[in-house]
Amino acid sequence: MVSDVTDGPGERRRRLAPEERRAGIVAAAAAAFDQESFDRVAVADVARAAGTSEALVYHYFPSKADLYAGAVGARLGHLGDAAEAAVAALGRDASARDQVRAVVLAHLDHVAKYPAAWAGGLDGVGAEPPGGVAIREAARQRRLDLLAELLLPDPRPERHYALAGHVAQVDGLSRDWVRRGRPEEERASIVTVALGALQGALGDWGR
């Protein structure tokens, strides 16, 4: 719900519902952290970009670290949703290889859109707070769970390590891709290397 409130003659500001105001703050914070490391972003600047006060930002997020965690969670939540949507778009009859390929491509789309935030988080630039690290680990686990669902069940530890190695490799390749300027013509090479290595580790896609 949004309503207009008069502050004074000729002045109007929008009053947002709490969930809308919080979402606006998260969006402004995410945009700021996309460009700068944790220690270089000022809460006052986030408040200004969100069209609100610094005090209200702290009402929703008790600390700058909490604000950062909210921003990182939003970005990585969108990545997880995009990967799942990409798999669903292929249909139930798609091969496991094609489904994994869709996950890798969704990941690269995210990296291409938010290169500084992605590389900064992996490199630990700006002393990322523990909350952000925990959210990245949760997002990593979500990727692992999705990949495991795409393959036939296999309780052997080799399966776990193959998928964990794949996720780590894709992260490493993505970081290098960012450092090289994200050349579009190299995207296919990353996919080929990642899928080839995973297939070698698995021995068989299973379906």
N, C-alpha and C positions, 0 to 999 in steps of 0.2 A: 504494500500500500504506500502511495506517495501523495503528499499534500503540500500545498504552498503555505508558507508562514511569512507574515510581514514583519521585518525587523525594524523598519523605519520608513519614512517617506520615500517612495520610489524604489524600495529595496525588497527583494523577495528571495527566499532561499527554499530549497526543497527539503521537506522532512521525510526521510526514508524509514521504512520499517526496519527493525533491528537486523534481520537477516540480509536485507538489501544493503544496509550500511556496512555490515561486516564484509559482505562479498566485495563491495567497492574498495574497502581498505585492503583486502587480500589481493585484489587485482592490481592496485597501485603498488603494493609492496612487491608483488611478483615482477612487475615491469621494472622496478628499481633494481631488484636483485638480479634481473636478467643482464643488467649493464654493469653493475659494480659488485665487489665482494662485500661480505657481511659487515666488515669494519668500516667501510667507506659510505655506507648508506645511512642517512640521518632519518630518524623517525619523523622529525618535523617536515622533511621533504615529502615523505610518504603521505602525511596528513594533508599537506597542501595539494598534492596530486589527486588525492581522494576527495578533495573539497570538504574537508572536515577539520576538526581541531586535534592537536597532539594529545590533549587530555582524553578525547573520545577514542583515539587509537588505543591508548593504554587501558581504557575501559574494557575493550574487547580482548586486548593482548597485554597482559601484565608486564611483559618485558620485550625488548627488541628481539631477543632470542625466540620468544613465543611467536612474534610477528613473522620472523624468518621461517620458523617451522610451518606456520600456516601457508606462507607463500610457496615453499618447496613442496608441501603436501598437495597443494592445488595443482601445481605444474605436473608433478609425477602422477597424481591421480588421473589427470587428463591423458597422460601417456599410457597408463594402464588401460583406460577405457578405449583409447584409440587402437591399441594392439588387439584387444578382445573384439572390437567392432570389425577390424580388418580380417580377422579369422572368420567371424560369423558371415561376413560378406561373401566369402568363398563358397559357402554351402557345406553341407555335411559330407558330400562325396569327394571333397578335395583331398589330395594326398597329404600325408604328414609333412613332407618336404615343402610343399607349396604353402602350407599353413605356417610353418616355421619361417619361411621366406617372408610372409606377410608381417609377421611379428618384427623381424629385423628391419623391414622397410618402414614400418610405423615408428620404430625406434630412431631410425635415421632422419625421418621427417621431423621428429621432435628435436633432435640434435641440431638439425639445420635451422630450425626456427629460433632456438634458444642456445646458441653455441657458447656464449660466455658463461651463462649459468651452469650449463652442463659440464664444461671443462673445469670451471672453478670449483664445483662441488667435488669432482673426482680428484683434483690436484690438491685440495685442501687449502686453496688460496683464501686468505682473509680469516683464518682460524674459525672455520665453520663450527657453530655451537653443537653440543651433543644432540639436541632435539632434531636438528637437520640431518645429522648422521644417522639417527635412528629411523627417520622417515625414509631416507635413501635405502637403508637396509630392508625396510618393510616393502618398498617398491621392488627391490631386487628379488625378494622372496615371492612377490606376486608374479614376477616374470618367470621365475623357476616353476611355480605352480602351474602357470598357464602352459609352459612348454611340456611339463610332465603330462598334462591332460591331453596333449596332442599326439602323444606316442602311446603304444601299447604298454600296459602295466609291466613293470620289471623291478623286482625288489632288490636286485643286486646293487652294491655300492658303486659299481662302475657306471651305472646309469646316472646316479646322482652327480658323480664327479664329471661325467661327460657334459651334463647340462650346466653345472656350475662353471666349468671351464668355458663353455660356449658364452655364457653371460659375461664372464670376465673378459673374454676375447673381444666380444662386440663392444664392450665399454672401452677397452684399450684401443681398438681400431677407430672408434668414434672420436676419442680424444686426439689421436694422431690426425684424423681427418680435419678436425677443427683447427689444429695447428697448421695444417697445410692450406687453410683457407676454404675448406669445404667445397672442393671442385666437384661439380655435378657429375662430370664424366668418370669420377672415381667411385661413385656410389655402387655401381654394379660390381666393381672389383671387391669391395668390402663384402657384399652379399655372397659372392662366389667363394671367397676365402672362408667366411664364417660357416656357410653351409657345408663346404667341403671338409672342413676340420671336424664339424659335428658328425657328419656321416662317417668319417674315418674312426671317430671315437665310438660311435654306436655300432658300427659294422653293418647295420641295416636299419632303415627307417621304420620297419615293422608293418607299414601299410602304405 
